[in-house]
Amino acid sequence: MIFNTTTFHILSNPRHLKRSILLGLKSLWMRKLRSLLTALGIVFGVSSVIAMLSIGEGASHEAQLQIKQLGSQNVIIRSVKPSDSSATEAAATVIAEYGLTVRDLDQIRDTVPGISIVVPARASRAFAWRYARNAECDVLGTVPWFPSMRNIKVTNGRFFSDVEMRNRVNVCVLSESAARQLFPLESPVGKTVRLENTYFRVIGITADNPQISADSDIGNNSASDSDSPDENFQMLIPLSTMLERFGEIVFERSAGGYTWEKVELHEVVVKCEDPEAVVANANAIRHILNRNHKTPDYEIIVPIELLRQAERTKQIFNIVLGSIAAISLIVGGIGIMNIMLANVTERTREIGVRRALGAKRADIIFQFLVETVILSGAGGIIGVALGLAIPLLVSQLAGMTTIVGIGAPLLAFTISVLTGIIFGIYPAKRAADLNPVEALRHE
Amino acid sequence: MKKETPIISLQNVRKRYRMGDAIVNALDGITLDIMPGEYVAIMGASGCGKSTLLNLLGCLDQPTEGDYLLGGQNVSHLEDDLLSKTRGKKLGFIFQSYNLIQQLTVLENIEVPLYYQGLPPHESREIAVRLATQVGLGKRLDHRPNELSGGQQQRVAIARSLANDPIVILADEATGNLDSKSGEEILGIFEELNRLGKTLIFVTHDPAMANRVSRVIRLHDGQVVEDRPGGLKHKTASPNPTPAPAPAEAIPNS
């Protein structure tokens, strides 16, 4: 029996506890380097768990946020420049024709049931001018209900209306960063910006929306990555206006020279009324497009699938992380056990003396357990501190989002202390089971 | 002389060990009584069983056969925790190699037995300061054992053995590691303690000790072969079986 009433008596008496802790600290202090090295095992275990958890949590949070921004009921279809059209790059003046067409759109609307809204969008890259200031924007021709479908917030002014859409009015909505770039000192709403030789009236500002990734950016499909614009400059104009003012041919700069591309629609967002039907509808759409397009010049993004995938990834990540954490803490625990066994051997005589002077088995067990718990607890505290510092450093230096919950440090610390207790029991019991006579004779 | 109850009473005590295939009779039927206030030397060549006897007397070990009454209580078959309790309450130990705990100061070392008795810190601190002062270490209360000479360390050990006010003090070759001058000092303290009524049992192989104690018990092959009065003549302070005096009275203020 390891824990009898005496142990509880000791535990319930704070005076004893305080003295035991002081004694433990003294004993550990006598072997400073050894104690430090032992605690380091726990320090690294705990801090890596916290750091990895918070970085992983941050990454998955960011991914989920981006996916949610696309809308969980949406199916997004994008035009993609076919990969086998490398010939167009060599011949710089050939017009590449690819992508979604209005015909596709009509078919989808007619065949797939339960679709509420379809947002066609066209994109191109162009310089927007405000007197001498300019910003290279993604110019997006779209429909008035675009913000509500893509969860984009209009922070200032308003989005364009059906009337403006119908009448092909020259109005635009700027993303926040683009607005800042073009109008550093004044409120942009009501002012005009120039796009090539057309003037647009700014009617609203939207919050910057995070990009899914640089490559899948709307309008950035065919552009080379090297000249991707600063940040997230976006200019939204009515689709009708865009078709009228800029036509169907988009002019792109690319590494070898210039490319003209003919793309009717760059992006279509299909919103399904029934959230359960999203995947089925996506398959139907895929089927239709498959029939219409010989080359795969489109991609279908199903945010809900991505979201599920992200959740699965996170789950796997958590399992891997959990295993790493468990392994590192077991290693730390074995380190503690090893050192405590060495301590017991080294202090055999002290144990004998204490037994001769009236210490019960439980007293000896308690003394050694207190030492291991101090070791693992101190390791845990330092580990938590380090584990909280690392994500901070990572987000400062690498610009990654990290999320530190209260749960991870608490859990890691608790486990480290438990590790100390579990791996401390055996050495402590061994110390207590020493025969006092032999312990006293020990050299 | 009035009939006294012995403080230690061994009745036909045997201790057998198994060493490989052979069975060794370390103690082979020992019967003896030790009265309060006696200063006993247990002597004999090495291997005669005196260490085994000391371990039994110190409740660190238990007899295979026979009974051991300590202060009237039969302790020969007590369970481990009660043995610990008995050691902590009734016995004081002094070892050849002092056996102080290195990470503790002089005061803290003296406090160890009191700690296991559950005495409140301020009380045990008081006792420890008094005892340390009495053994002449009043200026070294916060020193560590490795900062003290052998004689000083042994004086700390004596103070420690007195802390719980034991009924018997067991000394195992207590002067064996000391130079003659320090040894003499320690023996002086023992004599003084005995003069004040403490019961002392001194295990030694040094024949000269016979003249410094009040009773000599010689062992050979696990049996008592000689039991005679020793050369020490002084009037013990308490001839009657009053309880052992408190440590405060045990040693005069030095």
HADDOCK unambig.tbl for C-alpha pairs under 7 A between the chains (distance, minus, plus):
assign (segid A and resid 26 and name CA) (segid B and resid 103 and name CA) 6.30 0.50 0.50
assign (segid A and resid 27 and name CA) (segid B and resid 103 and name CA) 6.13 0.50 0.50
assign (segid A and resid 30 and name CA) (segid B and resid 103 and name CA) 6.66 0.50 0.50
assign (segid A and resid 350 and name CA) (segid B and resid 101 and name CA) 6.22 0.50 0.50
assign (segid A and resid 353 and name CA) (segid B and resid 99 and name CA) 6.71 0.50 0.50
assign (segid A and resid 355 and name CA) (segid B and resid 84 and name CA) 6.71 0.50 0.50
assign (segid A and resid 356 and name CA) (segid B and resid 60 and name CA) 6.85 0.50 0.50
assign (segid A and resid 356 and name CA) (segid B and resid 87 and name CA) 6.36 0.50 0.50
assign (segid A and resid 357 and name CA) (segid B and resid 87 and name CA) 6.26 0.50 0.50
assign (segid A and resid 357 and name CA) (segid B and resid 88 and name CA) 5.25 0.50 0.50
assign (segid A and resid 357 and name CA) (segid B and resid 113 and name CA) 5.14 0.50 0.50
assign (segid A and resid 358 and name CA) (segid B and resid 84 and name CA) 4.69 0.50 0.50
assign (segid A and resid 358 and name CA) (segid B and resid 85 and name CA) 5.64 0.50 0.50
assign (segid A and resid 358 and name CA) (segid B and resid 87 and name CA) 5.20 0.50 0.50
assign (segid A and resid 358 and name CA) (segid B and resid 88 and name CA) 3.71 0.50 0.50
assign (segid A and resid 358 and name CA) (segid B and resid 113 and name CA) 6.15 0.50 0.50
assign (segid A and resid 358 and name CA) (segid B and resid 116 and name CA) 5.97 0.50 0.50
assign (segid A and resid 359 and name CA) (segid B and resid 84 and name CA) 5.98 0.50 0.50
assign (segid A and resid 359 and name CA) (segid B and resid 116 and name CA) 5.68 0.50 0.50
assign (segid A and resid 360 and name CA) (segid B and resid 81 and name CA) 5.55 0.50 0.50
assign (segid A and resid 360 and name CA) (segid B and resid 84 and name CA) 5.48 0.50 0.50
assign (segid A and resid 436 and name CA) (segid B and resid 60 and name CA) 6.19 0.50 0.50
assign (segid A and resid 437 and name CA) (segid B and resid 55 and name CA) 6.91 0.50 0.50
assign (segid A and resid 437 and name CA) (segid B and resid 60 and name CA) 6.05 0.50 0.50
